Amino acid sequence: MKFATTAAALTSSVLALGACGEPSGLDTDLGSIACSIPIEQIFDGGPGKDGIPALADPDLVAADDPEVDYIRDSDRVIGIVWNGAAIAVPLNVGWWHEIVNFDLAGLNVAVTHCPLTGSSLAFDRGPAGGATFGVSGLLYQNNLVMYDRNQPESLWPQLARGARCGARDGTALDMVPVIEMTWAGWRSLQPDTRVVAGPFRAGRYLEYPYGSYDQLDDESLLFPVLGLDRRRPLKERVLGVPDGAGGIAFPFLALDSLGPVAAVTHEPPGAEQYVVLWDRTRQSAMAYRPRSGGRSLTLEIRDGAIIDDETGSVWDVDGVARSGILAGQSLEPVAEAHVAFWFGWTAFNRQTRLWTGGVSQ
């Protein structure tokens, strides 16, 4: 294992991120805010409140626009489809801004990415009164802690999927389904996608600002996490699916062992069945209810493609049938499913089960 990225170096990186906004600190001492999580496990990430500036309704341009030259084909994006329109938020943007607030037709959404836990989630901002979210500068379990601009002392750890401090403590956020994959992969599935544009002309948006932190063999963390789960590499990406029995994680390496594409059917205890689709080329996994157009489907791999037994339609990892009787139709995504580093998922899902290609552990 390598430990090239030290805590000191990571702290310098976090402080450097704050250069695009003035740190303002918390409005109130954290000790005076009621929290339902241990205050001693909430750390100051360095740049202060709004030191990492969240975005609100940034410009969206076509995939071939010159202002998109800050994204390489292999870079990862968060893809969202709303009212038939596809939007991509590159992780390059997430590294430097962490939250992108959009006001879409009928939906106020926050698309979020925490570089330190590798987690990408989108939330309906309705439970926060429609308020935009900002970056508090605090970290809980090394995870982004958001605040809402209507109640600035309400703190929302991203992976908790709800408020854990302040006036809104206990308020849950409904998730909006997203899928994370390579930019080339998303464009191939959604050629008409719009993508977050400038002002990203500065070269720094091309480079990951945390050194080797996201590498599979790098075990460094900015702040300690109690009870690290060592069943998988700490920085391995997993698709985590919450449920009433502790949730389950599908590691990317385990899914990849099944082949270029995979369809894994899972029925959690006391809950509805879903299928996890995997695509090696696009480096993507997502969970769906196996039904479309009012009919239940059985998805399996035949001749290197994801095909349903009932109609013979061919499906892609984004849950859309690209050919066959059901072409153009979509599976129902499991909105709560999301990608994160293994250590980030387990820090918030201590009783998680682990899928490794057979029976979950």
C-alpha positions as CSV (number, residue, x, y, z in Angstrom):
1,M,0.0,0.0,0.0
2,K,1.2,3.5,-0.6
3,F,0.6,6.5,1.6
4,A,1.9,9.2,-0.7
5,T,-1.0,11.6,0.2
6,T,-0.4,12.7,3.8
7,A,-3.0,14.4,5.9
8,A,-1.0,17.6,5.8
9,A,-0.9,17.5,2.0
10,L,-4.6,16.9,1.9
11,T,-5.2,19.8,4.3
12,S,-3.2,22.0,2.0
13,S,-5.3,20.9,-1.0
14,V,-8.5,21.6,0.9
15,L,-7.2,25.1,1.9
16,A,-6.3,25.7,-1.7
17,L,-9.8,25.0,-2.8
18,G,-11.0,27.8,-0.7
19,A,-9.1,30.3,-2.8
20,C,-12.1,30.9,-5.0
21,G,-14.2,32.1,-2.1
22,E,-13.6,33.9,1.2
23,P,-13.9,31.7,4.3
24,S,-16.5,33.1,6.6
25,G,-16.6,30.4,9.4
26,L,-19.7,29.2,11.2
27,D,-22.3,31.7,12.2
28,T,-22.5,30.1,15.6
29,D,-20.2,28.0,17.7
30,L,-20.8,24.4,16.8
31,G,-21.1,23.5,20.5
32,S,-24.2,25.7,20.8
33,I,-26.0,23.9,18.0
34,A,-28.1,20.8,18.9
35,C,-26.9,17.8,16.9
36,S,-28.0,14.2,16.6
37,I,-24.5,13.1,15.6
38,P,-21.4,13.2,17.8
39,I,-20.0,16.7,17.7
40,E,-16.5,15.4,18.4
41,Q,-16.6,13.6,15.0
42,I,-17.3,16.8,13.1
43,F,-14.1,18.4,11.9
44,D,-13.2,21.8,10.4
45,G,-12.1,21.0,6.8
46,G,-10.1,24.3,6.5
47,P,-11.6,26.8,4.0
48,G,-14.6,27.7,6.2
49,K,-18.2,28.3,5.3
50,D,-18.5,29.0,1.5
51,G,-14.8,28.8,1.2
52,I,-15.6,26.1,-1.4
53,P,-18.3,28.0,-3.3
54,A,-21.4,26.0,-4.4
55,L,-22.9,26.9,-7.8
56,A,-26.5,27.9,-8.6
57,D,-27.9,27.4,-12.0
58,P,-24.6,27.5,-14.0
59,D,-24.7,27.7,-17.7
60,L,-25.4,24.5,-19.6
61,V,-24.0,23.9,-23.0
62,A,-23.9,21.2,-25.6
63,A,-21.4,18.4,-25.3
64,D,-19.3,19.7,-28.3
65,D,-19.2,23.3,-27.1
66,P,-15.6,24.7,-26.8
67,E,-16.3,25.5,-23.1
68,V,-16.4,21.8,-22.4
69,D,-12.7,21.3,-23.1
70,Y,-12.0,20.9,-19.4
71,I,-13.4,17.4,-19.4
72,R,-11.6,14.4,-20.8
73,D,-13.3,11.3,-22.1
74,S,-12.1,9.2,-19.1
75,D,-13.3,11.9,-16.5
76,R,-16.4,10.9,-14.6
77,V,-19.7,12.8,-14.7
78,I,-22.9,12.7,-12.7
79,G,-25.8,12.2,-15.1
80,I,-29.4,13.2,-14.5
81,V,-32.4,13.0,-16.8
82,W,-35.4,15.2,-15.9
83,N,-38.4,15.7,-18.1
84,G,-36.6,14.0,-20.9
85,A,-33.6,16.3,-20.8
86,A,-30.1,15.0,-19.9
87,I,-27.7,17.0,-17.8
88,A,-24.1,16.2,-16.9
89,V,-22.3,17.5,-13.9
90,P,-18.6,16.6,-14.2
91,L,-16.7,15.5,-11.1
92,N,-14.2,18.1,-12.2
93,V,-16.8,20.6,-11.1
94,G,-17.5,18.6,-8.0
95,W,-13.9,18.7,-6.9
96,W,-14.0,22.5,-6.8
97,H,-17.6,23.3,-5.9
98,E,-19.1,20.1,-4.3
99,I,-22.7,21.3,-4.8
100,V,-24.5,22.5,-7.9
101,N,-28.0,23.8,-7.3
102,F,-30.4,23.7,-10.2
103,D,-33.9,25.1,-10.5
104,L,-35.5,22.8,-13.1
105,A,-39.1,22.8,-14.3
106,G,-40.9,21.4,-11.3
107,L,-37.8,20.4,-9.4
108,N,-35.3,22.2,-7.1
109,V,-32.4,19.9,-7.0
110,A,-28.9,19.9,-5.5
111,V,-26.4,17.7,-7.3
112,T,-23.6,17.0,-4.9
113,H,-20.1,15.3,-4.9
114,C,-17.8,14.9,-2.0
115,P,-14.2,14.2,-3.3
116,L,-13.1,12.9,0.1
117,T,-15.7,10.1,0.2
118,G,-16.1,9.8,-3.5
119,S,-19.8,10.1,-3.2
120,S,-22.3,11.5,-5.8
121,L,-25.9,12.1,-4.7
122,A,-28.7,14.4,-5.8
123,F,-31.4,15.8,-3.6
124,D,-34.8,17.4,-4.0
125,R,-34.4,20.6,-2.0
126,G,-38.1,20.7,-1.1
127,P,-37.7,19.5,2.5
128,A,-35.3,22.4,3.0
129,G,-38.0,24.8,1.9
130,G,-36.5,24.9,-1.6
131,A,-33.4,26.7,-0.2
132,T,-30.1,26.3,-2.1
133,F,-27.4,24.4,-0.3
134,G,-23.9,25.7,0.5
135,V,-20.7,24.1,1.7
136,S,-20.2,24.5,5.4
137,G,-16.5,23.8,5.4
138,L,-17.1,21.0,8.0
139,L,-16.6,17.3,7.5
140,Y,-18.4,14.4,9.3
141,Q,-16.7,11.0,8.7
142,N,-14.6,12.9,6.1
143,N,-17.9,13.7,4.2
144,L,-19.2,17.0,2.9
145,V,-21.5,18.8,5.4
146,M,-23.9,21.0,3.6
147,Y,-26.0,23.9,5.0
148,D,-29.2,25.4,3.7
149,R,-29.4,29.1,3.1
150,N,-32.8,29.5,4.8
151,Q,-31.5,27.9,8.1
152,P,-27.7,28.5,7.9
153,E,-27.1,26.6,11.2
154,S,-28.8,23.5,9.9
155,L,-26.2,21.0,8.9
156,W,-26.7,18.2,6.4
157,P,-24.0,15.5,6.0
158,Q,-24.3,14.4,2.4
159,L,-24.2,10.7,3.1
160,A,-26.7,11.0,6.0
161,R,-29.2,12.1,3.4
162,G,-30.7,14.6,5.8
163,A,-30.1,17.2,8.5
164,R,-28.2,16.2,11.6
165,C,-27.7,19.6,13.4
166,G,-29.7,22.7,13.9
167,A,-33.3,23.7,13.4
168,R,-33.9,21.1,10.7
169,D,-32.3,18.2,12.6
170,G,-34.0,14.9,11.6
171,T,-35.3,16.2,8.3
172,A,-34.8,13.7,5.5
173,L,-34.0,14.6,1.9
174,D,-35.7,12.8,-1.0
175,M,-33.1,11.6,-3.5
176,V,-33.2,12.3,-7.2
177,P,-31.8,9.4,-9.2
178,V,-28.5,10.0,-10.9
179,I,-25.9,7.7,-12.5
180,E,-22.1,8.2,-12.5
181,M,-19.9,7.2,-15.4
182,T,-17.2,8.3,-17.8
183,W,-17.9,11.4,-19.9
184,A,-17.4,9.4,-23.1
185,G,-19.8,6.8,-21.8
186,W,-22.5,9.4,-20.9
187,R,-22.2,11.1,-24.3
188,S,-22.6,7.8,-26.1
189,L,-25.9,7.2,-24.3
190,Q,-27.1,10.8,-24.2
191,P,-25.7,12.6,-27.3
192,D,-28.0,15.6,-26.7
193,T,-26.9,16.1,-23.2
194,R,-26.2,19.5,-21.7
195,V,-23.2,19.9,-19.5
196,V,-22.0,22.5,-16.9
197,A,-19.9,25.1,-18.7
198,G,-17.5,28.0,-17.8
199,P,-16.0,29.9,-16.3
200,F,-13.8,26.8,-16.3
201,R,-11.1,28.1,-18.7
202,A,-8.5,27.9,-15.9
203,G,-6.3,24.7,-16.3
204,R,-6.9,23.7,-12.7
205,Y,-10.3,22.1,-13.6
206,L,-8.4,19.5,-15.7
207,E,-6.5,18.2,-12.7
208,Y,-7.7,16.3,-9.6
209,P,-6.6,18.5,-6.7
210,Y,-6.0,15.8,-4.1
211,G,-2.9,14.0,-5.5
212,S,-3.2,10.2,-5.3
213,Y,-6.0,10.3,-2.8
214,D,-8.6,8.6,-5.0
215,Q,-6.3,5.7,-6.0
216,L,-7.3,2.2,-5.0
217,D,-4.1,1.6,-3.1
218,D,-4.1,4.9,-1.2
219,E,-5.4,4.5,2.3
220,S,-4.9,8.1,3.5
221,L,-7.8,10.0,5.1
222,L,-8.0,13.6,6.1
223,F,-9.5,12.9,9.5
224,P,-9.9,9.6,11.4
225,V,-12.9,7.3,10.9
226,L,-13.6,5.0,13.8
227,G,-14.1,1.3,13.0
228,L,-12.9,1.2,9.4
229,D,-14.4,-1.8,7.6
230,R,-11.4,-3.6,5.9
231,R,-13.4,-6.1,3.8
232,R,-12.7,-4.0,0.7
233,P,-10.0,-1.4,-0.3
234,L,-11.0,1.9,1.4
235,K,-11.1,3.8,-1.9
236,E,-12.8,1.2,-4.0
237,R,-16.0,2.6,-5.6
238,V,-19.2,0.8,-4.7
239,L,-22.8,1.2,-5.6
240,G,-24.5,1.4,-2.3
241,V,-28.2,0.7,-2.0
242,P,-29.9,1.7,1.3
243,D,-32.6,-0.5,2.7
244,G,-34.3,-1.3,6.0
245,A,-31.8,-4.0,6.8
246,G,-28.5,-2.0,6.8
247,G,-28.1,-1.6,3.0
248,I,-25.9,-3.5,0.6
249,A,-22.8,-2.5,-1.3
250,F,-21.9,-3.8,-4.8
251,P,-18.1,-3.2,-5.3
252,F,-17.0,-2.2,-8.8
253,L,-14.2,-4.8,-8.8
254,A,-16.7,-7.6,-7.9
255,L,-19.1,-6.5,-10.6
256,D,-16.3,-6.2,-13.1
257,S,-15.3,-9.9,-12.4
258,L,-18.6,-10.9,-14.0
259,G,-17.6,-9.5,-17.4
260,P,-17.9,-6.4,-19.6
261,V,-21.6,-6.0,-18.7
262,A,-23.6,-7.6,-15.9
263,A,-27.1,-7.8,-14.5
264,V,-27.4,-8.8,-10.8
265,T,-30.8,-9.4,-9.4
266,H,-31.2,-8.8,-5.7
267,E,-34.1,-9.1,-3.3
268,P,-33.3,-7.4,0.0
269,P,-35.0,-8.7,3.2
270,G,-38.6,-7.6,3.3
271,A,-38.2,-5.3,0.4
272,E,-38.8,-5.1,-3.4
273,Q,-36.5,-6.8,-5.8
274,Y,-34.2,-4.8,-8.0
275,V,-31.4,-5.4,-10.6
276,V,-28.0,-3.8,-10.6
277,L,-26.6,-3.2,-14.1
278,W,-22.9,-2.9,-14.7
279,D,-20.9,-1.6,-17.7
280,R,-17.1,-1.9,-17.7
281,T,-16.5,0.4,-20.6
282,R,-18.4,3.2,-19.1
283,Q,-17.3,2.3,-15.5
284,S,-20.8,2.6,-14.3
285,A,-23.3,0.7,-12.1
286,M,-26.9,1.6,-11.1
287,A,-29.9,-0.2,-9.6
288,Y,-33.4,-0.4,-11.1
289,R,-36.8,-2.0,-10.5
290,P,-37.0,-4.7,-13.3
291,R,-40.2,-3.4,-14.9
292,S,-41.1,-1.1,-17.7
293,G,-44.4,-0.2,-19.5
294,G,-46.4,-2.0,-16.8
295,R,-44.7,-5.4,-17.2
296,S,-42.1,-7.2,-15.0
297,L,-38.9,-8.1,-16.7
298,T,-36.1,-10.7,-16.2
299,L,-32.8,-9.2,-17.2
300,E,-29.8,-11.4,-18.0
301,I,-26.6,-11.3,-20.1
302,R,-26.8,-13.0,-23.5
303,D,-24.2,-12.6,-26.3
304,G,-22.4,-9.8,-24.3
305,A,-25.6,-7.7,-24.0
306,I,-28.2,-7.0,-21.3
307,I,-31.4,-8.6,-22.6
308,D,-34.8,-9.1,-21.1
309,D,-36.3,-12.6,-21.4
310,E,-39.9,-11.3,-22.0
311,T,-39.4,-9.2,-25.1
312,G,-35.7,-9.7,-26.2
313,S,-35.1,-5.9,-25.9
314,V,-31.5,-4.8,-25.3
315,W,-30.8,-2.5,-22.3
316,D,-27.9,-0.2,-21.3
317,V,-26.6,0.7,-17.9
318,D,-28.7,3.8,-17.8
319,G,-31.8,1.7,-17.7
320,V,-32.9,2.5,-21.2
321,A,-33.8,0.0,-23.9
322,R,-31.9,0.8,-27.0
323,S,-33.4,-1.8,-29.3
324,G,-36.3,-4.3,-29.4
325,I,-40.0,-4.0,-28.6
326,L,-39.3,-1.8,-25.6
327,A,-36.8,0.5,-27.4
328,G,-36.9,4.0,-25.8
329,Q,-38.6,2.8,-22.6
330,S,-36.9,3.0,-19.2
331,L,-36.6,1.0,-16.1
332,E,-37.5,2.6,-12.8
333,P,-34.3,3.7,-11.0
334,V,-33.8,3.0,-7.3
335,A,-33.4,6.7,-6.4
336,E,-31.5,6.0,-3.2
337,A,-28.7,4.0,-4.9
338,H,-25.5,6.0,-5.1
339,V,-21.7,5.6,-5.7
340,A,-19.2,6.2,-3.0
341,F,-15.8,5.0,-1.8
342,W,-16.2,1.8,0.3
343,F,-15.0,3.6,3.5
344,G,-17.5,6.4,3.0
345,W,-20.4,4.0,2.4
346,T,-19.6,1.9,5.5
347,A,-19.0,4.9,7.7
348,F,-22.7,5.8,7.2
349,N,-24.0,2.2,6.9
350,R,-22.4,0.3,9.7
351,Q,-24.6,-2.8,9.2
352,T,-24.1,-3.0,5.5
353,R,-24.1,-6.3,3.7
354,L,-21.4,-6.9,1.0
355,W,-22.1,-8.4,-2.3
356,T,-19.0,-10.2,-3.8
357,G,-20.4,-12.1,-6.7
358,G,-22.4,-14.6,-4.8
359,V,-24.2,-14.6,-1.5
360,S,-24.0,-11.2,0.3
361,Q,-21.8,-11.1,3.4
